[in-house]
């Protein structure tokens, strides 16, 4: 079977959908394909978009923000992942990006969350989703996490509204279609995709059945996914799709490719892969086979959230030696990075009885159901309590002398040595004391989600894939977690989805206008 289109998009998540919509806007004929039914990691996400500079939601909530402040803060997070020019453009176009998403039907709300949290409740949709409060000296902080307005984790709604927009534009969508290899001319120009396709309701049903277990209980998910892979191998048939103008790779990252994870991020053990079976690095492999360069493949974001409840920010995070780990008010990815890279994946949160009581009182009002389960588990099963600090250290096998010195410094210093905001820096003096295990290790009730941040190197003006010598591969583009982007150095909640929108739209515009 042979099909033709101006632009072919591989992967139907946020990046792929945005690329297809922008390519169609140029008047191009677009085919969008996906190994399964669409959604990818986007549909499994919290549906948070990082945006600022004075969005409608910020203005309605009475939040003062500017593109300059957003840029100043993000420079500390983004590092050299992209140029200052590209980051500036990302910040300057942030308000327009949110308006564009709303025109596609994605709903957002100005309901501001009053607490520092990893993810807001169903009453709140605008919140501090990064480490902005810990970077006051760099830029005036502002809440920039825009959660899609819907119950629970709202990534499914975010994706569904984009998918509805794609179909409303008449874009051809080919589900159950796996890109196997790129078609290239002798001069290296990419002109299409060789695929395998099947039409099976059982395949789609089994895919949906395995999706949640694959995310939360990986061993069970992999077992349930085996029939899916067998059906693909046994019944799929070859299909060739010719791309007259360009192919856009938006097939996700490689968090579910064990070999790639061992090779590029061996330190990230014990994290819970945040993605679908399609996040196997296949999009990156397609690009490298065509001669593409890669970067930041060693950058994997591992999250360790200690809130909600927000009272736990008043505790101190210590390692096996009794040393302080980091500012506890940092975003969960920054905390996870510190635990993994500097403390061998081990950390405990030290609190006193006053903080523990306050945290328990906040549980119902500050948490969604899954957060409540995690905290019930932590505050019971994974908490050690003792009347004295020395006894507590002995029970946890933590160096007692160093722990006592760490706590004394925390309690007596006029300014927190780690830079934690004084609103969260309360002396811990009321026994009994507790240590809550926040180590990075497999625990279904308290997972440490992780996702990959690196990918194919692309031109920051067009999204066109580049070779190691910096020359572009004609006809080939990449976006989202298949490509290096805004969040390839450091992750904040909402920054990956925002980059998927930004890079997807960029690739779609340029691929769609390639014939001009």
C-alpha angles and dihedrals in degrees: 000000000000129000133178135207139156093241129021118198119198111207130031104220127106095296094046094046093049091046091051093048094051093044090051089049089063089058095258123145105241135198117193117193134186134183091228130013098300134263102092118180089333092071090049093050131092091256092239121154119196107223138146147145093109107321119184090255093052093049093049090049091052092246117152113215139149137196087243092058092045091050094047092053096043091051087068091053103036097048112171096336089109134005123271088247093057093045089050090052091048091054096042091051095044096101091048090049091057091047090050092051090051091052087055088056101259108144124219133178137211094218101133120215111229095202136064104251143157091233128000128240125253088271094061133055107163117063149141099279098173140032095288094128090055091052100056091131090058100047141343105276121240133173107254103164105112108191117200108254104252140098123279120355098349102201091106090058092046091054095042093056091051090047090052090052091050093053092043088059090056094244111164111245120196111193122188089033119130122198107227104173142349123249112230135182123228090265090056097255112147111231105169151333133266108217144177117226137184137177109218131142088196090057092053092044093051090046091055091044092054097042101086096037089048088057102040103025105027097184092054091042093054090050092051090046095058094083088050092056091044092053090050092050095044104040110022118110130206120264129179120211116192117208113204094190111015153328119234118203111210100150100132131246134300105256090125095050104095095192094052091046092051091047099045106024110024093155093063098089122147096026122127112241110239104210148061129274086268090067087086100120093258093133091050090048091051088055097046091048086059090052101267126156122234133205141182093021087144091061108100120163114221115186128213111177120190095181148108110077093060094210089076089071086077091066125084125239114225136179133224090280092053093250124139113259104201147306102311093213092066120112115275094252091056090049091047091049092052093049094048101039102038108021106040092252093295126120140144130198112229115209136161128228093268094056091043092053092048091049092052091050090053097049099093098040099043104039142072117222097268092048089049091054091050093050095045087054094047096045092050116022099028099039127096119198133192138164094237134037092235092053090047092051091050093052092050093041091237122145103268099201095051092044091053091049091048092051093045091053091048093049098046106034113106089218124030108259091221092050097249114165111263090236087072099034104091121157114256104221108129114098144246094068126205137203116206114201109238097163121141105251136119109289120151091204094049109025126179103222117211138185136180120252106187131077145130118355111243139183107265091216098054112007089243113154115250133213121230089266091056097252117133124248103232114238096011126108135166136199143172119018091341087071139048107262149150094306099042093108103038132003129224125177107275096014095101094051090045090052091047089056094043097045094037093054091046094052092044094052094049097041090048092051096042093107094055 
